[in-house]
Amino acid sequence: MPTILGQNQYGKAENRVVKITRDGDTHHIKDLNVSVALSGDMDDVHYSGSNANVLPTDTTKNTVYAFAKEYGIESAEQFGIHLARHFVNSQEPIQKARIRIEEYAWERIETSDNNSKFIGADEVKHSFVRKGQETRVSQITFDGEKWEVISGLKDLVVMNSTNSEFWGYVKDKYTTLTEAYDRILATQVSAKWRYNWSSDEERMPNWEKSYEQARKHMLQAFAETYSLSLQQTLYQMGSRIINSRSEIDEIRFSLPNKHHFLVDLEPFGLKNDNEVYFAADRPYGLIEATVLRDGVEPQIPVDMTNL
């Protein structure tokens, strides 16, 4: 049976680059994991092995490091835009470039008291974010004319120790779960949002500010929502971002429910008044959904949650 070549791409994955910017005694760190995927006129290399149109993957790796020096790393998104534009515009056989980036945050070690709060003076005292765990992610795609920028984060672990219920659900002969009117709500957030910027003629978003604000609104919505279901909380988180950030049109969430079950202490003659829980890592409920600006068609693929 005859065969034909389908969709394909190639490149160098997981190029680890750390850029130190020295501003006198103050240093700034950008720590990225950059994956490059290129596609275009690549039929011959698959059919005959001819490398005439192939830019070596080693060259793409070298470009990542050289651009870190030449352009610096203002943001993951801006760095990815520099790379994607270069590969498409400098190599005729390359018609599309996709740059995926993970960014690892570094926090300064404070040597004096710091009374600042994460979400401002009116912080919610029953909401928590695990420090240093999240990874910022981005995907930049360029075809020579249009841009698609998807940003987000993963592994952001959050918890509400109250203000969450779960009851009134469907029950059948296999249902054993007890209704809860005061429970822990915890999840490990994976969120990807799509910007409506698509052309060099349009004003480019401030990538750093947009990320910080999207993260802030997401956490505030999680903390401030009295939750009757994780689905409800998800929708409030997405809606808060869409309504607050005009440059974002779509956000996709994957929220595993990190279950906390009350431990039965009665065999020890003790009463468990919503104080002692067993944290179960698996199995877990998995809630996934996309929140869109009204009138916008979804474009973030489901597998982006694994980026």
C-alpha positions as CSV (number, residue, x, y, z in Angstrom):
1,M,0.0,0.0,0.0
2,P,1.5,3.4,-1.0
3,T,2.2,5.9,1.8
4,I,2.6,9.7,2.0
5,L,4.2,11.9,4.5
6,G,2.0,13.7,7.0
7,Q,2.5,16.6,9.4
8,N,6.0,16.8,10.7
9,Q,8.5,19.0,12.5
10,Y,11.9,18.8,13.9
11,G,14.2,20.8,16.3
12,K,16.1,20.7,19.5
13,A,14.2,20.1,22.7
14,E,14.8,21.3,26.2
15,N,17.7,23.7,25.8
16,R,18.4,24.9,29.3
17,V,19.6,28.5,29.4
18,V,20.3,30.7,32.4
19,K,20.8,34.4,31.8
20,I,22.3,36.6,34.5
21,T,21.8,40.4,34.1
22,R,24.2,42.3,36.3
23,D,22.9,45.7,37.4
24,G,25.8,46.7,39.7
25,D,25.5,44.6,42.8
26,T,21.9,43.6,41.9
27,H,21.6,40.6,39.7
28,H,18.5,39.4,37.8
29,I,18.0,35.8,36.7
30,K,16.0,34.3,33.9
31,D,16.1,30.5,33.9
32,L,14.4,28.9,30.8
33,N,13.9,25.5,29.2
34,V,13.5,26.2,25.5
35,S,12.2,23.7,22.9
36,V,12.4,24.6,19.2
37,A,10.2,22.8,16.5
38,L,10.5,23.8,12.8
39,S,8.4,22.7,9.9
40,G,8.2,23.5,6.2
41,D,9.6,22.1,3.0
42,M,11.0,18.9,4.5
43,D,9.7,16.2,2.2
44,D,13.1,15.3,0.6
45,V,14.8,14.6,3.9
46,H,12.1,12.1,4.8
47,Y,11.8,10.5,1.3
48,S,15.4,10.4,0.2
49,G,17.5,11.5,3.2
50,S,18.6,14.7,1.5
51,N,19.6,17.3,4.1
52,A,19.6,20.2,1.7
53,N,16.7,22.0,3.5
54,V,17.7,21.0,7.0
55,L,19.0,23.5,9.5
56,P,20.8,21.3,12.0
57,T,19.2,21.0,15.4
58,D,22.6,21.8,16.9
59,T,22.3,25.2,15.2
60,T,18.9,25.8,16.7
61,K,20.5,25.1,20.1
62,N,23.4,27.5,19.5
63,T,20.9,30.2,18.4
64,V,19.1,29.9,21.7
65,Y,22.3,30.7,23.6
66,A,23.5,33.4,21.2
67,F,20.1,35.2,21.3
68,A,20.2,35.1,25.1
69,K,23.4,37.2,24.8
70,E,22.3,39.3,21.8
71,Y,18.8,40.2,22.8
72,G,18.7,39.3,26.5
73,I,15.6,37.7,28.0
74,E,13.0,40.3,28.8
75,S,10.3,37.7,29.1
76,A,9.8,34.2,27.9
77,E,7.3,35.3,25.3
78,Q,9.5,38.1,23.9
79,F,12.5,35.7,23.7
80,G,10.3,33.1,21.9
81,I,9.2,35.8,19.4
82,H,12.8,36.7,18.6
83,L,13.6,33.0,18.0
84,A,10.5,32.2,15.9
85,R,10.9,35.3,13.7
86,H,14.6,34.4,13.1
87,F,14.0,30.8,12.1
88,V,11.2,31.6,9.7
89,N,12.7,34.7,8.1
90,S,16.2,33.5,7.8
91,Q,15.7,30.1,6.3
92,E,13.5,29.8,3.2
93,P,12.5,26.1,3.6
94,I,11.3,26.8,7.1
95,Q,7.7,28.0,7.0
96,K,6.6,27.7,10.6
97,A,8.4,27.8,14.0
98,R,7.0,26.8,17.3
99,I,8.9,27.7,20.5
100,R,7.9,26.2,23.8
101,I,9.4,27.6,26.9
102,E,9.2,26.7,30.6
103,E,10.5,29.4,33.0
104,Y,11.7,28.6,36.5
105,A,11.3,31.3,39.0
106,W,14.0,32.3,41.5
107,E,13.1,34.2,44.7
108,R,15.5,36.5,46.4
109,I,16.6,35.6,49.9
110,E,15.4,38.5,52.1
111,T,17.8,39.6,54.8
112,S,15.4,41.9,56.6
113,D,11.7,41.8,57.6
114,N,9.4,41.9,54.7
115,N,5.8,42.5,55.7
116,S,4.4,42.5,52.2
117,K,1.5,40.1,51.5
118,F,1.0,38.1,48.4
119,I,-2.4,39.4,47.3
120,G,-2.4,42.7,49.1
121,A,-3.4,44.1,52.5
122,D,-6.8,42.3,52.4
123,E,-5.3,38.8,52.1
124,V,-7.6,35.9,52.7
125,K,-6.5,34.0,55.8
126,H,-7.7,30.6,54.8
127,S,-6.1,30.5,51.3
128,F,-2.5,29.4,50.6
129,V,-0.1,29.1,47.7
130,R,2.9,26.8,47.9
131,K,6.0,29.0,47.3
132,G,8.5,28.2,44.6
133,Q,6.6,25.3,43.0
134,E,4.9,26.7,39.9
135,T,6.5,26.7,36.4
136,R,5.7,29.4,33.9
137,V,5.1,28.2,30.4
138,S,4.7,29.7,27.0
139,Q,4.3,28.6,23.4
140,I,5.0,31.0,20.5
141,T,4.1,30.0,16.9
142,F,4.9,32.0,13.8
143,D,4.2,31.2,10.1
144,G,5.8,34.3,8.6
145,E,2.6,36.3,8.9
146,K,0.6,35.5,12.0
147,W,1.6,34.9,15.6
148,E,0.0,32.8,18.2
149,V,1.1,33.2,21.8
150,I,-0.1,30.9,24.5
151,S,1.2,31.5,28.1
152,G,0.4,30.0,31.4
153,L,1.6,28.1,34.4
154,K,1.6,24.6,35.8
155,D,2.1,23.0,39.3
156,L,0.6,25.9,41.2
157,V,-0.7,24.2,44.3
158,V,-3.5,26.1,46.1
159,M,-5.8,25.4,49.0
160,N,-8.9,26.8,50.7
161,S,-9.2,25.3,54.2
162,T,-12.9,26.2,54.4
163,N,-15.6,27.9,52.4
164,S,-16.1,24.9,50.2
165,E,-19.0,22.4,50.1
166,F,-20.0,19.4,47.9
167,W,-23.5,18.0,48.2
168,G,-26.6,17.4,46.1
169,Y,-24.9,15.2,43.6
170,V,-26.3,12.2,41.7
171,K,-26.3,9.0,43.8
172,D,-26.6,5.4,42.7
173,K,-26.0,2.0,44.3
174,Y,-22.2,2.5,44.0
175,T,-22.1,5.9,45.7
176,T,-20.4,5.9,49.1
177,L,-19.1,9.5,49.3
178,T,-20.6,11.5,52.2
179,E,-21.9,15.0,51.5
180,A,-19.6,17.7,52.7
181,Y,-20.8,21.1,54.0
182,D,-17.3,22.3,55.1
183,R,-14.4,20.8,53.3
184,I,-10.8,21.5,52.2
185,L,-10.6,22.5,48.5
186,A,-7.2,22.0,47.0
187,T,-5.8,21.7,43.5
188,Q,-2.7,21.8,41.4
189,V,-3.4,24.4,38.8
190,S,-2.4,24.0,35.1
191,A,-3.6,27.0,33.1
192,K,-2.9,28.1,29.6
193,W,-4.2,31.4,28.2
194,R,-4.3,32.6,24.6
195,Y,-3.5,36.2,23.7
196,N,-5.5,38.0,20.9
197,W,-2.3,39.6,19.6
198,S,-1.5,38.0,16.2
199,S,0.2,40.6,14.0
200,D,3.3,42.8,14.1
201,E,1.0,45.7,13.2
202,E,-0.9,45.3,16.5
203,R,0.4,46.6,19.8
204,M,2.3,43.9,21.6
205,P,1.2,43.1,25.2
206,N,3.5,43.7,28.1
207,W,4.2,40.0,28.7
208,E,5.6,40.3,32.2
209,K,2.8,42.4,33.5
210,S,0.1,40.4,31.8
211,Y,1.4,37.1,33.4
212,E,1.7,38.7,36.8
213,Q,-1.9,40.1,36.6
214,A,-3.4,36.9,35.2
215,R,-1.8,34.9,38.0
216,K,-3.0,37.5,40.6
217,H,-6.6,37.5,39.3
218,M,-6.6,33.6,39.2
219,L,-5.5,33.4,42.8
220,Q,-7.9,36.1,44.0
221,A,-10.8,34.3,42.4
222,F,-9.8,31.0,43.9
223,A,-9.6,32.6,47.4
224,E,-12.7,34.7,47.2
225,T,-15.1,32.2,45.7
226,Y,-17.4,30.3,48.1
227,S,-17.2,27.1,46.3
228,L,-20.0,24.5,45.8
229,S,-17.9,22.6,43.3
230,L,-14.4,22.8,41.8
231,Q,-16.1,23.5,38.4
232,Q,-17.7,26.6,39.8
233,T,-14.3,27.8,41.2
234,L,-12.6,27.0,37.8
235,Y,-15.2,29.2,36.0
236,Q,-14.7,32.0,38.4
237,M,-11.0,31.9,38.0
238,G,-11.2,32.0,34.2
239,S,-13.9,34.7,34.1
240,R,-11.9,36.9,36.4
241,I,-8.9,36.8,34.0
242,I,-11.0,37.3,30.9
243,N,-12.9,40.2,32.4
244,S,-9.8,41.9,33.8
245,R,-7.3,41.4,30.9
246,S,-8.4,42.6,27.5
247,E,-5.4,41.0,25.8
248,I,-6.5,37.5,26.8
249,D,-9.4,35.8,24.9
250,E,-9.3,32.2,26.1
251,I,-8.0,30.2,29.1
252,R,-7.9,26.5,29.6
253,F,-7.7,24.9,33.0
254,S,-6.8,21.4,34.1
255,L,-7.5,21.1,37.9
256,P,-6.9,17.8,39.7
257,N,-8.9,17.7,42.9
258,K,-6.3,17.1,45.6
259,H,-8.6,15.3,48.0
260,H,-8.4,15.7,51.8
261,F,-10.5,13.2,53.7
262,L,-11.3,13.6,57.4
263,V,-9.6,10.9,59.5
264,D,-11.9,8.8,61.7
265,L,-10.5,9.4,65.2
266,E,-13.4,7.8,67.1
267,P,-11.5,4.5,67.7
268,F,-9.1,6.6,69.8
269,G,-11.9,8.3,71.7
270,L,-11.2,11.6,69.9
271,K,-13.5,14.0,68.0
272,N,-12.3,15.2,64.6
273,D,-13.9,18.7,64.3
274,N,-12.6,19.3,60.8
275,E,-9.0,19.4,62.0
276,V,-7.2,16.2,60.9
277,Y,-7.2,15.1,57.3
278,F,-5.7,12.4,55.2
279,A,-4.2,13.9,51.9
280,A,-4.8,11.3,49.1
281,D,-2.6,11.7,46.1
282,R,-4.5,9.2,43.9
283,P,-7.0,8.5,42.5
284,Y,-8.2,12.0,42.0
285,G,-11.0,13.9,40.3
286,L,-9.8,15.8,37.3
287,I,-11.7,18.9,36.3
288,E,-10.9,20.5,32.9
289,A,-12.6,23.3,31.0
290,T,-12.0,26.3,28.8
291,V,-13.4,29.8,29.6
292,L,-13.7,32.1,26.6
293,R,-14.5,35.7,25.8
294,D,-18.1,35.8,24.4
295,G,-18.0,35.5,20.6
296,V,-14.5,33.9,20.5
297,E,-13.9,30.5,19.1
298,P,-11.7,28.1,21.1
299,Q,-8.3,27.5,19.7
300,I,-6.2,26.1,22.6
301,P,-5.8,22.3,22.0
302,V,-6.6,20.0,24.8
303,D,-3.1,18.6,24.9
304,M,-1.7,22.0,25.8
305,T,-2.5,21.2,29.4
306,N,0.6,18.9,29.2
307,L,2.9,21.6,28.1
